[in-house]
Amino acid sequence: MNTQAMSGRRIAGWAGLLAAPLGLFNIATFLSVTNGNTEALLDPAYALALPASAQAVFTASMVADTLGFYLLPAMLGGYLATCLPAAQRARAALASPCLLVFAVLGILGALLQMAALPALAAAHAAGMPGAEAAWVVIVNTAQNGLWWFEMLPFGIYALLCGSSLRAAKFGFGSLLIAGGVLGLLYWVLTIPGVASVVPGAAMGAETAGLLALLTILAWAFLTGWTMLRKDAGALDAAALAKPLPQANR
């Protein structure tokens, strides 16, 4: 493997490795801000009354979200598609637009809330009319629109690319497929109206969604760790193969 290829592989490996702690930080801080109730932010009376310290934690959570669940995994997934044998590369190429849509929707959802919360909280504290209504529109667009729909393109990507990775025996394809199935299950169970006809749909969706997120992080971490270990092994092998300098006589 040449130096340029090893450099790209190393960057992708670190992207996968760093995605996991950032994603876990996002989950922990999001639960901290909402006191464990993931729908608390949908209530403007709760969200806009958050103190400045909680708003700062929420901002940090959204930054970690954009990196840990979207940008870094997209870098890793994009690189993996270039490493596949020709027989599996076409299927992975079809999945790439789905990965891009997933990342764009997720980042937009996080940035909308991150930018809107401090401004609308200040407007709410000043008694300005319309702040609560504006927050309801923004948070529902982000969480029940962008973040909900993102699981559909992610599920498609995970099934297509995961099967390609599994066929190539590379990149923990089965784990990625599992994450895709969980993501699609979450998406189906949260379709408007499903909860009224499927008993336990809300609890099932919350469980499937959390497991999908954890599976994404596990896949990114394990894949990144494996890639970095292989790079280290290649460097060690190259060092061993290099002839020792001759001693001066």
Disulfide bonds with the S-S distance in Angstrom:
none
